[in-house]
Amino acid sequence: MSGLPQRGFDPDKAKFHFQKAKLGSAPVQLSGARRLQPSTQERRYPMKAQAQRLIATCLGLALLTLLILSMVVFGITGLLLGDAAQQVLG
């Protein structure tokens, strides 16, 4: 967007378009606001919060998957006939 040239305010052109829109002499209230500048931290790391949230979500899901997987493996091991440790030891 920085490559676009800024146009100055032309009251005659504004008046022409206002009359062309058939608004007649309707009152127009103009107001402006300052542009809020992002902080230095926000300019330097614009997606830091989103990246941190994504990493935390991925880690949480990985831990949950590991917990569920270990429960399934130990559950299946408990259902097997015999004792795996006894079979390994002989």
C-alpha positions as CSV (number, residue, x, y, z in Angstrom):
1,M,0.0,0.0,0.0
2,S,2.9,2.3,0.5
3,G,3.4,2.5,-3.3
4,L,0.1,4.2,-3.8
5,P,0.2,8.0,-4.2
6,Q,-1.8,10.0,-1.7
7,R,-4.3,12.5,-3.2
8,G,-4.9,15.9,-1.7
9,F,-8.3,17.0,-0.7
10,D,-10.1,18.9,-3.5
11,P,-13.2,20.7,-2.2
12,D,-14.5,21.4,-5.8
13,K,-14.3,17.7,-6.8
14,A,-16.0,16.7,-3.5
15,K,-18.8,19.2,-4.1
16,F,-19.3,17.9,-7.6
17,H,-19.6,14.3,-6.4
18,F,-21.9,15.4,-3.6
19,Q,-24.2,17.1,-6.0
20,K,-24.0,14.2,-8.5
21,A,-25.2,11.9,-5.7
22,K,-28.2,14.2,-5.4
23,L,-27.7,14.8,-1.7
24,G,-28.4,18.5,-2.2
25,S,-27.5,20.6,0.8
26,A,-27.5,17.8,3.4
27,P,-25.2,18.5,6.3
28,V,-22.0,16.5,6.4
29,Q,-20.0,16.1,9.5
30,L,-16.4,15.4,8.9
31,S,-14.2,13.9,11.6
32,G,-10.9,12.2,11.7
33,A,-8.9,10.2,14.1
34,R,-5.2,9.6,14.6
35,R,-3.8,6.5,13.1
36,L,-2.8,4.1,15.9
37,Q,0.7,3.1,15.5
38,P,1.6,-0.5,16.5
39,S,4.2,-0.8,19.2
40,T,7.8,-1.7,18.3
41,Q,7.2,-5.2,19.7
42,E,4.1,-5.7,17.5
43,R,5.9,-4.5,14.4
44,R,8.9,-6.8,15.1
45,Y,6.8,-9.9,15.9
46,P,3.4,-9.4,14.3
47,M,2.4,-13.1,14.7
48,K,4.1,-14.0,17.9
49,A,0.9,-14.5,20.0
50,Q,-0.7,-16.7,17.3
51,A,2.5,-18.8,17.0
52,Q,2.7,-19.2,20.8
53,R,-0.9,-20.3,20.9
54,L,-0.3,-22.8,18.0
55,I,2.7,-24.3,19.7
56,A,0.9,-24.7,23.0
57,T,-2.1,-26.3,21.3
58,C,0.2,-28.7,19.4
59,L,2.1,-29.7,22.5
60,G,-1.2,-30.2,24.5
61,L,-2.6,-32.4,21.7
62,A,0.7,-34.4,21.6
63,L,0.6,-35.0,25.3
64,L,-3.1,-36.0,25.2
65,T,-2.4,-38.4,22.3
66,L,0.6,-40.0,24.2
67,L,-1.6,-40.5,27.3
68,I,-4.4,-42.1,25.3
69,L,-2.0,-44.3,23.4
70,S,-0.3,-45.5,26.5
71,M,-3.6,-46.3,28.1
72,V,-4.7,-48.3,25.1
73,V,-1.4,-50.2,24.9
74,F,-1.4,-51.1,28.6
75,G,-5.1,-52.0,28.4
76,I,-4.4,-54.4,25.6
77,T,-1.4,-55.9,27.4
78,G,-3.6,-56.5,30.5
79,L,-6.2,-58.4,28.3
80,L,-3.6,-60.8,26.9
81,L,-3.5,-64.2,28.4
82,G,-0.4,-64.9,30.5
83,D,2.2,-62.6,31.9
84,A,4.6,-60.9,29.4
85,A,7.3,-60.6,32.0
86,Q,7.1,-64.3,32.9
87,Q,7.4,-65.2,29.2
88,V,10.4,-63.0,28.7
89,L,12.2,-64.4,31.8
90,G,11.4,-68.0,30.8
